[in-house]
Amino acid sequence: MMELPPELMAWVGRTRVVVEDVSLAATRRIAAMLDLDPGALRIGDELPAHWFSLFFAEAPRQSDIGPDGHPNPGVVLPPIPLPRRMGAGRRVSLHGPLRIGEIATRTAEVAAISPKQARTGFITVLTMRHTIRRGSEVLAVDEFDAVYREAVKPGEKSAVNAPVPAPADAAWSVEKHLSSALVFRYSAITWNAHRIHYDADYARGEEGYPATVQNGGLTMQLLLDAVVANTAGRLLGFSARLTRPLHVGETITLAGHAPVDGPVDRVVRAWAANAAGATCAELEARFG
């Protein structure tokens, strides 16, 4: 592990609090984006526990937005001196659902900043710990990893891991088309302006991707929704990892194994695969 510079070490342990009105209007927009009936929702309804990640968006001023669409370094997140940032994985414990019409808070803590040399170049992993509360009651704890990478040299492509075939013994599977409209609506709901998700010229020319990039948070959301729809019981928590980029316009397969009984809960392993059959996301969910 490389030594962390003092100016970044000072950020570890810092917190920010976002207050969220879990409004009926916002929840209906989320339901519509996920192809559910928005008119079926009412004030007081409990939401799926994993939907907490669709709320609590930061709202930086437009003058604080950088050339890639993210807030400038140091505005919301630590000033890590690498220009490319993408979500990588998360570990979540769920204790209760949000309800429509209530006020909730998210406390975001800088849990760790880890610079290292990876196969694809020098990177820094930022781990944020998000704690969701209704009053003093903890509803969810989410440890989220984002990877910062070096800039792509002019004319080069963004490095990717070698493809790993998805399992061939799924107990269930569904297909999902990652349309431009779906990715746009998700980015609007989560207030994510990262240009790789909607600006093809920027994605190709500045970050070395072949096309606009699917939002990793949306991949996790769709995979979780599929797991919950195909598994009996209550979702207690999950861990997820993004392993390979997906691109807007692709049709992906969301699939999983049957639950396996553990000592205190049941475990489901699931994945997202691209049209070539390569694994692009992995998830392990716990049910009670």
VOBA-1610 file (N, C-alpha, C; in pm, whole numbers, padded with zeros to 5 digits, always signed):
BEGIN
Met+00084-00119+00000Met+00000+00000+00000Met+00088+00125+00000Met+00054+00220-00087Met+00132+00342-00094Met+00090+00439+00016Glu+00181+00529+00053Glu+00154+00625+00159Glu+00057+00732+00111Leu-00038+00768+00197Leu-00138+00868+00162Leu-00086+01008+00193Pro-00092+01101+00097Pro-00046+01238+00123Pro-00126+01303+00236Pro-00064+01394+00314Pro-00133+01457+00427Pro-00262+01528+00389Glu-00265+01591+00269Glu-00385+01665+00230Glu-00504+01573+00206Leu-00478+01445+00173Leu-00586+01348+00161Leu-00615+01279+00293Met-00510+01254+00373Met-00530+01193+00505Met-00625+01276+00590Ala-00620+01408+00573Ala-00706+01497+00651Ala-00854+01479+00619Trp-00884+01419+00504Trp-01023+01396+00467Trp-01082+01270+00531Val-00999+01175+00569Val-01050+01050+00624Val-01122+01078+00755Gly-01247+01034+00765Gly-01330+01058+00882Gly-01423+01176+00868Arg-01404+01260+00765Arg-01496+01372+00745Arg-01636+01323+00709Thr-01738+01398+00750Thr-01876+01359+00722Thr-01954+01475+00659Arg-02054+01437+00582Arg-02153+01530+00527Arg-02290+01469+00548Val-02389+01554+00577Val-02526+01505+00598Val-02617+01563+00491Val-02692+01475+00425Val-02793+01516+00328Val-02930+01481+00385Val-03021+01578+00389Val-03158+01557+00435Val-03246+01534+00313Glu-03328+01430+00318Glu-03412+01393+00203Glu-03559+01389+00242Asp-03641+01454+00161Asp-03785+01441+00168Asp-03822+01327+00072Val-03860+01214+00125Val-03895+01098+00042Val-04037+01122-00012Ser-04045+01208-00111Ser-04176+01258-00155Ser-04247+01159-00246Leu-04378+01175-00254Leu-04458+01092-00343Leu-04420+01117-00488Ala-04397+01244-00525Ala-04363+01276-00664Ala-04232+01210-00705Ala-04129+01222-00620Ala-04000+01162-00652Ala-04011+01010-00662Thr-04085+00949-00570Thr-04099+00804-00570Thr-04175+00757-00693Arg-04274+00831-00736Arg-04346+00793-00858Arg-04256+00802-00981Arg-04166+00900-00986Arg-04072+00907-01098Arg-03978+00786-01098Ile-03934+00745-00979Ile-03848+00626-00969Ile-03922+00503-01017Ala-04047+00485-00971Ala-04126+00369-01012Ala-04144+00366-01163Ala-04174+00480-01223Ala-04193+00485-01368Ala-04065+00448-01441Met-03949+00497-01392Met-03822+00464-01453Met-03796+00314-01450Leu-03840+00247-01343Leu-03821+00103-01328Leu-03936+00023-01388Asp-04021+00088-01466Asp-04133+00025-01538Asp-04237-00034-01444Leu-04257+00033-01329Leu-04363-00002-01235Leu-04474+00101-01244Asp-04590+00071-01188Asp-04705+00160-01195Asp-04690+00273-01093Pro-04661+00396-01138Pro-04643+00504-01040Pro-04772+00541-00968Gly-04886+00518-01032Gly-05013+00554-00970Gly-05053+00465-00855Ala-04983+00353-00838Ala-05017+00261-00729Ala-04957+00303-00596Leu-04868+00403-00596Leu-04799+00445-00475Leu-04880+00549-00398Arg-04872+00541-00265Arg-04945+00633-00178Arg-04854+00678-00063Ile-04886+00794-00005Ile-04815+00841+00114Ile-04823+00734+00223Gly-04709+00705+00286Gly-04703+00606+00392Gly-04660+00469+00346Asp-04659+00445+00214Asp-04616+00314+00164Asp-04469+00289+00197Glu-04438+00164+00231Glu-04298+00125+00247Glu-04237+00099+00109Leu-04113+00140+00092Leu-04041+00118-00033Leu-03952-00006-00019Pro-03916-00070-00130Pro-03816-00176-00121Pro-03692-00125-00050Ala-03638-00204+00041Ala-03531-00155+00129Ala-03409-00106+00050His-03380-00170-00064His-03260-00132-00139His-03280-00006-00222Trp-03398+00053-00223Trp-03422+00176-00299Trp-03359+00298-00233Phe-03302+00285-00114Phe-03244+00402-00048Phe-03141+00472-00136Ser-03072+00395-00222Ser-02966+00453-00305Ser-03019+00544-00415Leu-03151+00546-00435Leu-03211+00633-00536Leu-03245+00771-00480Phe-03217+00791-00352Phe-03243+00919-00285Phe-03110+00976-00235Phe-03116+01090-00170Phe-03001+01153-00103Phe-02892+01202-00199Ala-02931+01247-00317Ala-02831+01298-00411Ala-02771+01429-00360Glu-02641+01444-00378Glu-02577+01573-00351Glu-02623+01674-00455Ala-02623+01802-00419Ala-02670+01906-00509Ala-02568+02020-00517Pro-02452+01995-00578Pro-02352+02101-00593Pro-02400+02208-00690Arg-02355+02329-00671Arg-02390+02438-00762Arg-02329+02412-00899Gln-02391+02469-01002Gln-02343+02446-01139Gln-02199+02496-01156Ser-02164+02602-01086Ser-02028+02655-01096Ser-01924+02563-01035Asp-01969+02462-00958Asp-01877+02366-00897Asp-01864+02237-00978Ile-01927+02231-01095Ile-01920+02111-01178Ile-01798+02119-01268Gly-01722+02007-01273Gly-01599+02003-01352Gly-01624+01962-01496Pro-01519+01952-01576Pro-01533+01922-01718Pro-01586+01782-01747Asp-01577+01690-01650Asp-01629+01555-01673Asp-01774+01541-01627Gly-01832+01646-01568Gly-01968+01641-01518Gly-01978+01611-01370His-01870+01564-01309His-01867+01544-01164His-01841+01678-01094Pro-01879+01690-00965Pro-01834+01806-00889Pro-01682+01813-00886Asn-01628+01933-00888Asn-01483+01950-00884Asn-01424+01884-00759Pro-01302+01831-00766Pro-01238+01771-00649Pro-01237+01865-00529Gly-01276+01812-00414Gly-01277+01892-00293Gly-01410+01958-00263Val-01504+01958-00358Val-01635+02018-00333Val-01721+01924-00250Val-01732+01799-00293Val-01809+01698-00222Val-01717+01586-00173Leu-01628+01541-00259Leu-01538+01429-00229Leu-01394+01478-00220Pro-01305+01399-00163Pro-01165+01441-00147Pro-01101+01476-00281Pro-01004+01567-00280Pro-00937+01610-00404Pro-00831+01509-00449Ile-00876+01391-00486Ile-00785+01286-00533Ile-00732+01326-00670Pro-00600+01331-00689Pro-00542+01390-00810Pro-00536+01293-00929Leu-00649+01226-00956Leu-00663+01140-01073Leu-00796+01177-01140Pro-00801+01188-01271Pro-00916+01251-01336Pro-01037+01162-01362Arg-01023+01030-01359Arg-01133+00942-01400Arg-01187+00867-01279Arg-01317+00879-01254Arg-01379+00815-01138Arg-01499+00733-01181Met-01505+00608-01131Met-01619+00521-01156Met-01647+00435-01035Gly-01775+00400-01014Gly-01812+00310-00907Gly-01755+00171-00932Ala-01721+00101-00822Ala-01661-00031-00835Ala-01736-00139-00758Gly-01786-00107-00638Gly-01854-00209-00561Gly-01911-00152-00433Arg-01988-00233-00362Arg-02047-00188-00236Arg-02082-00306-00149Arg-02092-00277-00018Arg-02130-00375+00084Arg-02238-00308+00170Val-02357-00369+00173Val-02474-00303+00230Val-02542-00393+00332Ser-02577-00335+00447Ser-02665-00402+00542Ser-02795-00322+00551Leu-02908-00393+00550Leu-03040-00329+00548Leu-03114-00363+00677His-03170-00260+00740His-03237-00278+00868His-03383-00235+00867Gly-03423-00161+00765Gly-03562-00118+00755Gly-03582-00033+00631Pro-03705-00020+00583Pro-03730+00053+00459Pro-03762+00200+00482Leu-03737+00281+00379Leu-03792+00415+00375Leu-03941+00408+00351Arg-04013+00513+00395Arg-04156+00523+00367Arg-04186+00654+00296Ile-04277+00651+00204Ile-04312+00771+00127Ile-04372+00875+00221Gly-04322+00998+00210Gly-04374+01109+00288Gly-04293+01142+00412Glu-04190+01064+00442Glu-04111+01090+00561Glu-03983+01165+00526Ile-03920+01219+00630Ile-03790+01284+00617Ile-03684+01188+00669Ala-03577+01172+00593Ala-03468+01084+00634Ala-03336+01155+00607Thr-03228+01102+00662Thr-03096+01162+00643Thr-02996+01057+00598Arg-02896+01103+00524Arg-02781+01020+00491Arg-02656+01089+00541Thr-02580+01021+00627Thr-02450+01070+00670Thr-02344+01001+00587Ala-02269+01078+00510Ala-02163+01025+00425Ala-02029+01049+00493Glu-01955+00943+00519Glu-01825+00951+00585Glu-01717+00899+00492Val-01607+00972+00483Val-01491+00924+00408Val-01425+00816+00493Ala-01448+00690+00457Ala-01401+00579+00539Ala-01255+00544+00511Ala-01212+00554+00385Ala-01074+00517+00351Ala-01039+00574+00214Ile-00911+00606+00197Ile-00855+00646+00068Ile-00730+00561+00049Ser-00728+00478-00055Ser-00623+00377-00071Ser-00557+00387-00208Pro-00441+00455-00219Pro-00368+00455-00346Pro-00293+00325-00365Lys-00288+00276-00489Lys-00219+00150-00516Lys-00185+00139-00664Gln-00093+00048-00691Gln-00056+00017-00829Gln-00135-00105-00873Ala-00218-00089-00977Ala-00299-00199-01027Ala-00246-00244-01162Arg-00305-00353-01214Arg-00262-00405-01343Arg-00285-00304-01454Thr-00391-00224-01441Thr-00425-00127-01545Thr-00362+00010-01522Gly-00276+00023-01420Gly-00211+00151-01394Gly-00229+00195-01250Phe-00184+00315-01219Phe-00196+00369-01084Phe-00341+00407-01057Ile-00395+00364-00943Ile-00533+00395-00907Ile-00539+00438-00761Thr-00652+00498-00724Thr-00682+00525-00584Thr-00825+00482-00560Val-00847+00403-00454Val-00981+00357-00419Val-01032+00443-00303Leu-01146+00507-00326Leu-01213+00586-00223Leu-01330+00504-00169Thr-01333+00482-00038Thr-01444+00411+00025Thr-01525+00510+00107Met-01653+00523+00072Met-01747+00608+00145Met-01842+00520+00225Arg-01867+00558+00350Arg-01966+00487+00432Arg-02090+00575+00446His-02200+00528+00392His-02326+00603+00396His-02420+00538+00497Thr-02465+00615+00595Thr-02558+00564+00695Thr-02691+00637+00678Ile-02797+00560+00652Ile-02930+00615+00629Ile-03009+00603+00759Arg-03069+00715+00802Arg-03144+00716+00926Arg-03280+00782+00910Arg-03376+00733+00988Arg-03503+00801+01010Arg-03504+00840+01157Gly-03479+00968+01184Gly-03454+01010+01321Gly-03326+00945+01370Ser-03333+00871+01478Ser-03215+00801+01530Ser-03208+00655+01484Glu-03310+00611+01411Glu-03316+00471+01366Glu-03232+00452+01240Val-03140+00358+01244Val-03057+00327+01127Val-03134+00233+01035Leu-03150+00275+00909Leu-03221+00194+00810Leu-03127+00116+00719Ala-03010+00172+00693Ala-02915+00104+00603Ala-02776+00159+00628Val-02676+00075+00606Val-02536+00116+00606Val-02475+00065+00476Asp-02418+00157+00399Asp-02369+00126+00265Asp-02224+00170+00256Glu-02132+00074+00238Glu-01992+00107+00210Glu-01972+00096+00060Phe-01938+00208+00000Phe-01932+00219-00146Phe-01791+00252-00190Asp-01739+00177-00288Asp-01604+00198-00339Asp-01610+00265-00476Ala-01532+00371-00492Ala-01513+00435-00622Ala-01364+00428-00657Val-01335+00400-00783Val-01197+00389-00829Val-01162+00511-00913Tyr-01050+00575-00878Tyr-00997+00687-00955Tyr-00879+00635-01038Arg-00877+00672-01166Arg-00774+00622-01257Arg-00702+00736-01326Glu-00587+00702-01382Glu-00511+00798-01461Glu-00585+00830-01591Ala-00554+00944-01650Ala-00612+00980-01779Ala-00567+00883-01887Val-00652+00862-01985Val-00616+00781-02100Val-00529+00865-02193Lys-00420+00809-02239Lys-00332+00882-02331Lys-00402+00900-02465Pro-00378+01011-02534Pro-00444+01037-02662Pro-00430+00919-02758Gly-00544+00877-02814Gly-00545+00768-02910Gly-00553+00630-02850Glu-00540+00618-02716Glu-00546+00487-02653Glu-00687+00457-02603Lys-00714+00329-02576Lys-00843+00287-02523Lys-00834+00265-02372Ser-00948+00279-02308Ser-00954+00253-02164Ser-00930+00104-02140Ala-00840+00072-02046Ala-00806-00067-02017Ala-00923-00137-01948Val-00947-00263-01986Val-01051-00343-01923Val-00993-00479-01886Asn-01057-00543-01788Asn-01016-00677-01749Asn-01052-00778-01858Ala-00980-00888-01862Ala-01013-00995-01956Ala-01152-01049-01926Pro-01231-01082-02028Pro-01367-01130-02005Pro-01369-01263-01931Val-01465-01277-01839Val-01486-01401-01764Val-01626-01451-01799Pro-01640-01574-01850Pro-01773-01623-01887Pro-01868-01628-01768Ala-01993-01587-01792Ala-02094-01595-01687Ala-02130-01740-01660Pro-02176-01772-01539Pro-02219-01910-01510Pro-02327-01956-01607Ala-02326-02086-01636Ala-02422-02142-01732Ala-02536-02216-01664Asp-02542-02212-01529Asp-02641-02292-01456Asp-02738-02205-01377Ala-02784-02096-01437Ala-02875-02005-01368Ala-03009-02073-01338Ala-03065-02041-01222Ala-03199-02089-01187Ala-03306-01999-01249Trp-03271-01876-01279Trp-03363-01782-01343Trp-03281-01679-01419Ser-03341-01616-01516Ser-03274-01508-01589Ser-03377-01419-01656Val-03341-01293-01672Val-03424-01196-01743Val-03332-01109-01828Glu-03385-01058-01938Glu-03309-00967-02022Glu-03355-00824-01999Lys-03261-00730-02010Lys-03292-00589-01993Lys-03216-00507-02097His-03288-00421-02167His-03224-00335-02266His-03184-00204-02201Leu-03058-00166-02215Leu-03006-00043-02155Leu-03023+00071-02255Ser-03145+00116-02269Ser-03173+00222-02366Ser-03118+00356-02318Ser-03098+00445-02413Ser-03051+00580-02378Ser-03149+00648-02283Ala-03278+00628-02306Ala-03379+00692-02222Ala-03374+00640-02078Leu-03354+00508-02062Leu-03346+00450-01928Leu-03226+00506-01853Val-03110+00509-01918Val-02989+00559-01851Val-03003+00707-01820Phe-03063+00784-01911Phe-03086+00926-01885Phe-03177+00946-01764Arg-03286+00871-01758Arg-03380+00889-01648Arg-03316+00851-01514Tyr-03237+00744-01513Tyr-03167+00706-01390Tyr-03070+00816-01348Ser-02994+00869-01444Ser-02899+00976-01412Ser-02971+01099-01360Ala-03090+01128-01416Ala-03166+01244-01369Ala-03216+01222-01226Ile-03266+01103-01198Ile-03317+01073-01064Ile-03206+01080-00959Thr-03089+01029-00994Thr-02977+01029-00898Thr-02889+01153-00912Trp-02925+01244-01001Trp-02856+01373-01020Trp-02709+01349-01055Asn-02686+01257-01149Asn-02551+01218-01190Asn-02525+01275-01328Ala-02432+01369-01338Ala-02403+01437-01465Ala-02273+01390-01529His-02220+01275-01486His-02095+01224-01544His-02113+01207-01695Arg-02030+01272-01773Arg-02053+01281-01917Arg-02035+01150-01991Ile-01965+01053-01932Ile-01948+00925-02002Ile-02081+00854-02024His-02186+00895-01949His-02315+00827-01960His-02405+00884-02069Tyr-02371+01002-02124Tyr-02460+01062-02225Tyr-02388+01133-02338Asp-02260+01157-02324Asp-02183+01231-02425Asp-02085+01135-02493Ala-02125+01081-02609Ala-02043+00979-02675Ala-01908+01034-02718Asp-01904+01158-02768Asp-01777+01216-02810Asp-01681+01227-02692Tyr-01732+01271-02577Tyr-01647+01280-02458Tyr-01602+01141-02413Ala-01694+01045-02410Ala-01660+00910-02364Ala-01550+00849-02450Arg-01558+00871-02582Arg-01457+00816-02672Arg-01328+00897-02670Gly-01342+01028-02683Gly-01224+01112-02701Gly-01145+01139-02576Glu-01211+01151-02461Glu-01144+01188-02337Glu-01115+01068-02246Glu-01203+00968-02248Glu-01186+00858-02153Glu-01162+00723-02221Gly-01157+00721-02354Gly-01112+00602-02425Gly-01211+00487-02432Tyr-01340+00515-02412Tyr-01441+00410-02424Tyr-01493+00403-02567Pro-01545+00288-02609Pro-01597+00278-02746Pro-01733+00344-02765Ala-01804+00370-02656Ala-01938+00429-02664Ala-01973+00483-02526Thr-02091+00546-02514Thr-02136+00592-02384Thr-02148+00473-02288Val-02118+00498-02162Val-02103+00391-02063Val-02227+00380-01976Gln-02273+00259-01958Gln-02383+00233-01867Gln-02347+00278-01726Asn-02443+00334-01654Asn-02422+00376-01516Asn-02418+00253-01426Gly-02306+00235-01354Gly-02290+00117-01269Gly-02395+00107-01160Gly-02438+00221-01109Gly-02544+00219-01008Gly-02673+00161-01063Leu-02703+00192-01189Leu-02823+00137-01253Leu-02809-00014-01272Thr-02689-00060-01309Thr-02667-00205-01322Thr-02696-00275-01190Met-02644-00220-01080Met-02670-00279-00948Met-02818-00275-00914Gln-02885-00163-00946Gln-03027-00150-00916Gln-03109-00255-00991Leu-03084-00270-01121Leu-03158-00367-01201Leu-03132-00509-01154Leu-03008-00540-01119Leu-02975-00674-01072Leu-03041-00703-00938Leu-03040-00607-00848Leu-03107-00624-00719Leu-03257-00643-00736Asp-03318-00561-00824Asp-03461-00575-00848Asp-03494-00715-00898Ala-03409-00768-00988Ala-03432-00902-01041Ala-03416-01009-00934Val-03316-00994-00848Val-03294-01090-00739Val-03413-01090-00645Val-03459-00971-00604Val-03572-00961-00512Val-03698-01021-00574Ala-03719-00998-00704Ala-03838-01050-00771Ala-03837-01203-00782Asn-03719-01263-00777Asn-03707-01408-00797Asn-03669-01484-00670Thr-03675-01417-00553Thr-03637-01480-00427Thr-03739-01448-00320Ala-03788-01548-00251Ala-03880-01526-00141Ala-03804-01476-00018Gly-03875-01400+00067Gly-03815-01353+00191Gly-03777-01206+00186Arg-03714-01160+00294Arg-03677-01019+00309Arg-03528-01002+00283Leu-03493-00904+00200Leu-03354-00874+00170Leu-03289-00811+00293Leu-03181-00874+00343Leu-03113-00827+00464Leu-02986-00748+00433Gly-02929-00772+00316Gly-02806-00703+00278Gly-02748-00765+00154Phe-02644-00704+00103Phe-02582-00756-00019Phe-02444-00696-00036Ser-02365-00762-00118Ser-02239-00706-00166Ser-02241-00717-00317Ala-02185-00617-00385Ala-02188-00615-00531Ala-02056-00563-00583Arg-02019-00609-00702Arg-01893-00569-00762Arg-01912-00555-00913Leu-01865-00443-00968Leu-01868-00421-01112Leu-01735-00469-01169Thr-01739-00558-01267Thr-01617-00622-01315Thr-01579-00585-01457Arg-01673-00530-01534Arg-01646-00500-01674Arg-01746-00396-01721Pro-01703-00294-01797Pro-01798-00190-01839Pro-01907-00245-01931Leu-02027-00191-01914Leu-02137-00210-02008Leu-02160-00078-02079His-02226-00084-02193His-02245+00038-02271His-02392+00060-02304Val-02428+00186-02312Val-02565+00224-02342Val-02603+00166-02478Gly-02721+00106-02485Gly-02768+00042-02607Gly-02755-00109-02604Glu-02679-00165-02508Glu-02665-00310-02498Glu-02790-00372-02437Thr-02812-00499-02465Thr-02911-00580-02395Thr-02835-00679-02308Ile-02864-00678-02180Ile-02789-00760-02086Ile-02879-00869-02028Thr-02815-00970-01970Thr-02886-01077-01901Thr-02859-01066-01752Leu-02967-01062-01675Leu-02960-01063-01529Leu-03001-01203-01485Ala-02917-01269-01407Ala-02943-01410-01375Ala-02891-01441-01236Gly-02938-01554-01182Gly-02894-01593-01049Gly-02917-01739-01020His-02852-01785-00914His-02871-01921-00865His-02986-01926-00766Ala-03032-02045-00734Ala-03131-02062-00628Ala-03065-02031-00494Pro-03145-01989-00394Pro-03088-01959-00263Pro-03020-02080-00200Val-02914-02054-00125Val-02844-02157-00049Val-02860-02124+00098Asp-02908-02219+00177Asp-02929-02196+00319Asp-02796-02185+00392Gly-02785-02078+00474Gly-02670-02061+00560Gly-02710-02077+00705Pro-02619-02052+00799Pro-02650-02071+00941Pro-02756-01973+00993Val-02762-01852+00937Val-02858-01753+00988Val-02944-01691+00878Asp-02910-01712+00752Asp-02988-01653+00644Asp-02970-01737+00518Arg-03033-01694+00410Arg-03018-01761+00282Arg-02940-01670+00188Val-02851-01727+00110Val-02762-01650+00024Val-02796-01679-00122Val-02806-01571-00201Val-02829-01582-00344Val-02712-01517-00417Arg-02657-01587-00513Arg-02552-01531-00597Arg-02610-01502-00734Ala-02585-01380-00783Ala-02643-01336-00910Ala-02539-01258-00988Trp-02569-01231-01115Trp-02473-01164-01202Trp-02544-01097-01318Ala-02473-01005-01381Ala-02517-00943-01506Ala-02414-00977-01613Ala-02462-01016-01730Ala-02373-01055-01840Ala-02408-00977-01965Asn-02306-00946-02045Asn-02332-00877-02172Asn-02371-00978-02280Ala-02394-00928-02402Ala-02442-01014-02510Ala-02342-01122-02547Ala-02214-01098-02519Ala-02111-01198-02548Ala-02100-01304-02438Gly-02180-01290-02332Gly-02178-01387-02224Gly-02073-01363-02118Ala-02011-01245-02118Ala-01909-01212-02018Ala-01973-01150-01895Thr-01925-01188-01778Thr-01974-01132-01653Thr-01931-00986-01641Cys-02028-00899-01612Cys-01999-00756-01597Cys-02030-00705-01457Ala-02106-00779-01381Ala-02136-00743-01241Ala-02168-00871-01165Glu-02130-00874-01038Glu-02156-00988-00950Glu-02220-00938-00822Leu-02312-01019-00768Leu-02383-00978-00649Leu-02408-01100-00560Glu-02391-01081-00431Glu-02427-01182-00333Glu-02524-01117-00235Ala-02646-01170-00230Ala-02753-01112-00148Ala-02791-01207-00035Arg-02825-01148+00079Arg-02867-01227+00196Arg-03016-01203+00223Phe-03091-01311+00243Phe-03234-01302+00268Phe-03268-01370+00400Gly-03369-01316+00469Gly-03418-01376+00591Gly-03558-01427+00574
//
